[in-house]
């Protein structure tokens, strides 16, 4: 094991993830100072989603290791299974002391000092921003049965609660799975894979929770080792789409380590992808990508926007959903943030 060493793992597949993941990895190489040359591993776990040749060339140029073993054989219909599968594989095969998983929809800006976890801490994540499929606890009839089953599978004895960072709701331990820091020697990523496997066979997931099963299972893992868990600050998964809200509370976007923009830059990335696809050659594609990253850093307020239809945009801007829910007496806590 290489002491005080860190490797970053991400998942890439042909399509949008190629472009977002490239920007994430290039922004890391450009902005992490003394950490800019750390080991980067881009996993492509589903054999029918192999990345493009142009991206392979750039990876070679930027010393990014592509791991394209078809390790996702059992969950090919669930792309987010790539996360625990890739991290479990990395834990078994890499040598670095710390492993970090990063979602592709991230920009990396400042040095990631806290990813080198403190002594006696083996897992670190940021508290989630809204409740979604988390449980309020025993009174939550819709979601609690799933969480009780997950906690039994993960052998959870202490049941932590957190307050979501945007909607301000108190729920069972609920953390973002877009940024995961772990100590490789602790073996927690293979434990995550075990919990994931058993949960998908046994846990009573309701349909609206299917997409977030990987996140729910790592949160159950975190609860099971809560004495060894380290809560990363909001700057390690900064939702730049809510920059006004967080700036007013003293958290500025320029101070963040990661911007986790999720789908809120899809409109900009759609145009970026078209521009990239119009040119050939590694050098020209790199030049366009580097320019786009710099533009995102300085012009992000103008670039934030969903890739949505005119109808959907007006529906969102007019707050039709929150208004209808208020009318029938079924408002959500997050409606006040709409």
N, C-alpha and C positions, 0 to 999 in steps of 0.2 A: 504493500500500500504506500502510495506517495503522500507523505504528510503535508497537511495544509494545501492540498491540491483540489481542484474543482473541475468537474465536467458538466457541460450543459447538454441536455437531451431535448429534442423536439420531434414532432411527427409531421411528415410531409407526404402528400399524395398529389398525383397529377391534377391540375386544375387550380382553383383559387389559392389553395395552401402553398403552392409553389411560389407565388408572387408575394404573399404575406410573409411566409417563412423566410424568403430571401431577404426582405427588408428587416425582419427581426434580427437575423444573423449578421447582416452587414452593419446594422446600427450598433450591435454589440461589438463587433470588431473595431468600429470607428470611435466608440465613446467610452470604452471601459478602461482606458489608461493602462496601468500595469497589469490588468487582467485581460487585455484585449486578445492575447494569444492563447487563452485557455483552450482545452479540447472541446470541440463541438461535434455532436453526433446527431445527424438527421436520419431518423428511422422512417422507413416506408414498409410497414408490416403486412400490407395486403397485396398479393402478387399481381392482381389485376389493376393496380393503381400506380404502376411504376412511373417515376418522374421523368421529365423530358431530358433529352440529350443536352440541350443548352444549359440546363441547371446543373447537370453532372459536371460540365466543364467549369462552371463558376465555382462549384464546391471544391474541385481540385485546385483551382487557382487560389482560393481563400483558405485552404487547409481545413476543410469541413469534411468529416468522414460520413459517407452515406452508408447506412446499414439497411440493405434491402432484402434481408432474409424474410421469407414469408412466415413470420412468427404468429400472425393472426390467422389461424386456420379454423378456429372454432367459433369465432364471433365476427365473421366477415360482413354480416348484415348490421353490425353495430360499430361504426368507426371509432367511437370514443373508447372502445376496448383497447385501441392502440396504445393508450396512455399507460395503463398498468402493465400491459405486455411488454412495452418498450422499456419501462423503468425496471421491471423484474429482470429482463435480459441484461440491461446495463449493469445492474447490481451484481449479477453473476460474472460478467465478463470484463468489466472495466477495472482499473486499478486506482483511480482517484479516491481521495478520502470523502469528498462531498459530491453528491449528485444533485443536479437541479433540473427539474422539468419546466419548460416554458411553452405555453401555448403559442401558436404561430401568429395570432392577432395581437402582437405586442411590439412596441418599440423599446429599445434599451438605451438609456441615456447616461445615468450616473453610476459610479462604482458600487458594486453590490456587496459591501462589507458584511452585511448581516447574513448573507447566504453561507458564510463560514460559521456554522452554528456554535453557540456557546457550549462550554463544557457541560456534560450531563444532559444535553438536549440533542435529540436524534431526528426530529421532524419539525418543519416549520411551514406555515401557510398564513395567509391573510384572511381575516373574517370576511364572510360574504356580505354583499351590499344590500340584498333584499331577501325576503323569506323564501319565495318560490315554494319548493317542496319540503322545506324544513318543518319541524314539529314544534308547536308551542309547549308540548309536554303532554301529560296524561289527559288533559281536557281536549286535545286536538283529535277529534274523532276521525278526520279524513286521513291524516298523515301519521299519527302515532303508531298504528299497527305495523307499518313498514319499518319504522325506526326501532320498535321493540324487537322485531325479528332480526334486524341488522345488528343491534347491540348484543343479542344472544349469540349470533354467529361469530361476532368479533370478540366475545367474552369481555364485554365492558362492565366494569365494576363501579367506577366513578363516572357520573353523568354530567358533564360540563354544559353550561349555558353561555351563550354569547349574545351581544346586541348588534344587530346588523348595522352596517356602517352608513347606509343611505336611508333606509326606511325606519330605522330606530326601533326594531322589534326584538324582543327577547325570545330566543329559540334555543333548542338543543344545538350542541356544537355544530356549526355550519360554516365551513371555510371554502375559499375559492380553490379550485383545483387547477387553475391556469398557471400558477407559480407554486412549485413544490420543491422545498429544499430538504435533503435528508443526508444522514451520515451512512455511507454505504455499508460499513461494517456492522451496522445494527440489523441489517436484513429485513427492514420494514417493507421494502417494495415487493419482495416475494411474499411477505405476509399479506400485503394488499391484494396481490393476485389470488391468493388462497381465499380471502374473504370475498373477493369479486366472484370467483368461480362458484363458491357455495351459495352466495346470495342470489345469483342469477338462476340457480336451481330451486331455491327454497323460499326466498323472501317474497312476501305478497305485494310486489310493486304494483301500484295503480297506473293506468295508462299515461296520465300526465307526468309521471315520474320516470318513464322509461328512458328518456334521453339523458337524464342526469344520474343514471345508476353508477357510473364510475365515480362521480363526485360524492354521492351518498356513501359509497363503500369506503373511500379514503377518509371521509369524516368519521365513520364508525371506527376505522383504524386509529385515527387521531385520538378519539375519546378513550380507546383502550390503552393508550400509552400517554395519557394526558400529563403524567408527571415528567415525561421526557419531551413534551411538546413546547414549541416556541412560537409565539404569535408575532408574525411579521407586521410592521406598520403599513398603513394605507399606501405609502409611497412605493411599496413593492408590488402593487397591482392597481395603480392609480387609474380610475375611470375618467379619462380625459374628456369624455363626452359630458361629464358633470363638473367640468373645471370651475365654473362660476360658483357652484355650491361649495366645493372644497376650498377654493381660494378665499371665500368669505369666512372660512373657519381656520385659515392660517396654513392650508396645505396647497402650495403653489405647484403648478404642473412642471415648472422648470427645476424643481427640487426632487422630482420623482426619479426613482431608479427605473421603473417600468411604467409605460402607459399601456393599459389593457383596454383597447378601444372596442373590442368585440365586433358587432356588426355596424358600429356607428361611423366607420369610414368606408363602408362598402361602395358608396357612390364614387369616392375618390379612387379606390382601388380598381373599380371597373374601368375607369378611364386610363389608369396606369397600365393595366393589363393590355388594353388595346394598343397603347403606345409601344409597349415592350414587344408585342407580337408583330408589329410592323417592321421591326429591324432584325437583321441577322448579325451574328458575331458577338462573342463574349464581351469584348471591350465596349461596344456600343450599348449593349444591354446593361452592363455595369454602370456606365455613365448615366443612363436614364434612371436607374434605381437609386444611385447615390444622390442625384438631384431631387428625386421624389422624397427621399428620407429627409433631406435638409429642408425642403418645402414644408413637410409635415411638422417639423420641429418649430418652425417660425410662423406658419400660416394655418395651424390646426383649427382655429375657430371657424375659418371659411371652408375647411375640408370635412368637417363633421357633418354627416348626413347619411341616412339609410338609402339603400338602393331599392326604392319602393315606387309603386304606381302613384299617379296623381290622386286617385281616390283615397288610397291609404294615407298619403301625406295630409290631405285635408281632414280626413277622419281623425288623425292623430293631433293635428294642430287645433281642431275644434273641440278636442277632448270629449268626443262623443261617448266613448266607453265609460269614463269616469262619471259623466253626466247621467247616463242611463242607469248605472249602478246606484248613484245617489237617489235617483227618482224611485227605484224599487226597493230602496233601503238595504242594499247589499254592497256598500262602498268597501274598497280595499284600503289598507293603510297606505299603500304606495300611490293611491289616487291623488293624494295631496301634493305629491311631487311631480305630477304630470304637467 
